[in-house]
Amino acid sequence: MSMNKLALCAWLAACALSIWFAFHIKYKVQELETELGIARAEMQQDSEAIRVLEAEWSFLNQPSHLADLSERYLDFAPLLAEQVVHMGDLPLRESQAIDSQDSDGLEDIIEEILRNAPESSNEGGSGNTGGKRTVPLMRTGVPQ
Amino acid sequence: MTIHVDPSDRLDGHTAQESGQTGTACNPCGLDRHIDHSAYTVLDGTVKQALEVGKTRLIATGLIISVAFFAIGVRLVDLTLLQGNARTASSQTAANLPGTAVRGDIVDRNGVILATSLPTASLFADARLVPDAEFAARELQKILPGKSRAELLAKLKSGKQFVWLQRHLTPRQQSQINSLGIPGLNFRREQRRFYPHGALTAHAVGFTSIDNQGLAGVEQSFDDMLNSTDEPLQLSLDVRIQHIMAEELSAAMTEFSAIGAAGMVYDVQNGEVISMVSLPSYNPNEAGSAVDDARFNRATLGVYEMGSVFKLFNTAMALDEGIVSVNDGYDTTDPIRVGRFTIRDYKPKKRWLSIPEILIYSSNIGSVHMALEAGTSKQKAFLSNLGLMRPASFELSEIGQPRFPRKWREVNTMTISYGHGISVSPLQLVRAAGALVNGGELKPSSLVKHAPNETVAGTRVISEKTSRQMRHLMRLVVLHGSGRNADAEGFMVGGKTGTADKLRNGRYVRNSRMSSFLGAFPMTNPRYVVFAMVDEPKGTKQTHGFATGGWVAAPVIKRVVERMGPLVSIEPIEDHIADDRIEQLLVDVMARAGGHSLASQ
């Protein structure tokens, strides 16, 4: 008899547990669905905002607008054909012209540029990490 | 959600069956009723028997129910554990959220947005619910300046369930209307097409109606595709080059007080249109207010007599058909009389001219001789092969029908040899010119970008040899002839000028002309055909009163090539080496022609 009662108790407990579990799942799912809804709404808002920003970015990048800004704030001018030079056409420094004829000259040129940079702090020129260098790359404001 | 719904469905089904069964078999536990209505007499053991029956029925019912629950359990495990993952994996990402389906963007070849859809709110009214139409109309009119009060009032009093009051509100207007708090006024979320680059790409991109239906340009021709996917449509245009072309053309228009202009840049390798400009242009964001002249696409819809640039095709035909070689030539001393017409040269040389010289000095007489020797049928077949006699196949609906004589008489053959009597669109012209310089293959023209490694099949129209000769001849025109002003240093421009008097009421009008330049670069290995055309330019002091192609359109080409060359990574070369070889051709021709020159004097 006590066996039966024990079984009954066990069943009732199992029943109560499963009911509790079912409701727990149910509320959990509802909660998650609300969260999902919010997340979706946010995603939609964000994607709309991205669309608007992308459109604005494209609008601000109108070539005529950029040309206007470049004219006002930069010293750049359209690249001329004569400004494009082959690496091989660059003259070597006279001191090196003899002893480094078979080197490709690129390293020398870079070193030269770095050495002539206004605030070059050390003599090595390579492996320097500190200090912003102002290497004159393409100043095309006044055609020579 | 399915988890909740499914089992309960099942449960209902089973209990329905159950109750049906137990209903007919009577209440299994209701012994009293059973005994009352049974026909048994109360005997020993009948109670026990009834209990037995009840017990078996109870067991049977229990079994059925437990089977049902077991089935539900199995299904539950199946759904949650076994199939669950597959279902959650298909959950939506930001791109395919329901309710966010938008018309696809249109972008240029570098991904710059040319057309996009922006979310807006539109105001509509349920006129039956608006309590005080007079008040609502008065208040709304203050917020919506574009609407008259009478119009709003009429709509609000219409009694309709749905009536638009204003489409595409600004956010400020929306919040103002919202704060009015008038019942019956509602917003609907809509998409509005926006063109960040405005007039720059208006003719290619086109525009849509207020309901996002494409009405012009690729918006029209790709309407279904744009509405069905939100993948961007990538055009072959490059906004930077488009801008360069538009800027230079409009500068030329201003300088020469012209009424319009058109320009194209065309990739001769795969037929892509890199730039397509038609001026005057319009703002597609306010397409409704644009005038017809601005909406007219001169680059694809307009057909024009192109004048001397046609001499390129005429010469290519004569060379390719073997009618002449570059060493041959014709005596251009005498004008040609046909009926009441006399064909003269614009700047007569009055001597024998070699084939290169005929192009360099743009001799009408020499071109006519060439065409006459080839004959009408060959000329017709050649122009037809170049696609100049049928509308261009292109991804736009604004495509002009070329005009040419229905009865192709000898006099037509003569005038067509120098570009009069046949009208084609600039699009057809650049495509045909592409075939002249790219090795002789006519490629299909395209406004949509091809895949990077896609090779575009073409049809052969002239031999490689003729194509090479044409490249040399075109370069010579720029070095020595009317195209001198187009010589962008380092980029080996070759081409031909054209100046055509405009037809008005069937008569040619002096001082009302089309000045154009059709060129390609770099001539060592042509990559782009460039074309510029200015409509009705007037001469200025700087040009000594001239408004011909060489003075008006050639400088445009020079500046366009100079500016776009570095952008498209074309390496400038020291052209004199390549030019020396080409000039040698002219020297050889002249040396061989020595006898002719003497003979004609």
Boltz contact constraints between the chains, C-beta under 6 A:
constraints:
  - contact:
      token1: [A, 40]
      token2: [B, 97]
      max_distance: 6.0
  - contact:
      token1: [A, 43]
      token2: [B, 94]
      max_distance: 6.0
  - contact:
      token1: [A, 44]
      token2: [B, 97]
      max_distance: 6.0
  - contact:
      token1: [A, 44]
      token2: [B, 100]
      max_distance: 6.0
  - contact:
      token1: [A, 47]
      token2: [B, 94]
      max_distance: 6.0
  - contact:
      token1: [A, 48]
      token2: [B, 119]
      max_distance: 6.0
  - contact:
      token1: [A, 52]
      token2: [B, 118]
      max_distance: 6.0
  - contact:
      token1: [A, 54]
      token2: [B, 113]
      max_distance: 6.0
  - contact:
      token1: [A, 55]
      token2: [B, 116]
      max_distance: 6.0
  - contact:
      token1: [A, 55]
      token2: [B, 194]
      max_distance: 6.0
  - contact:
      token1: [A, 55]
      token2: [B, 196]
      max_distance: 6.0
  - contact:
      token1: [A, 58]
      token2: [B, 112]
      max_distance: 6.0
  - contact:
      token1: [A, 58]
      token2: [B, 113]
      max_distance: 6.0
  - contact:
      token1: [A, 58]
      token2: [B, 196]
      max_distance: 6.0
  - contact:
      token1: [A, 59]
      token2: [B, 196]
      max_distance: 6.0
  - contact:
      token1: [A, 62]
      token2: [B, 197]
      max_distance: 6.0
  - contact:
      token1: [A, 63]
      token2: [B, 239]
      max_distance: 6.0
  - contact:
      token1: [A, 63]
      token2: [B, 240]
      max_distance: 6.0
  - contact:
      token1: [A, 63]
      token2: [B, 243]
      max_distance: 6.0
  - contact:
      token1: [A, 78]
      token2: [B, 563]
      max_distance: 6.0
  - contact:
      token1: [A, 79]
      token2: [B, 566]
      max_distance: 6.0
  - contact:
      token1: [A, 81]
      token2: [B, 489]
      max_distance: 6.0
  - contact:
      token1: [A, 81]
      token2: [B, 490]
      max_distance: 6.0
  - contact:
      token1: [A, 81]
      token2: [B, 572]
      max_distance: 6.0
  - contact:
      token1: [A, 84]
      token2: [B, 572]
      max_distance: 6.0
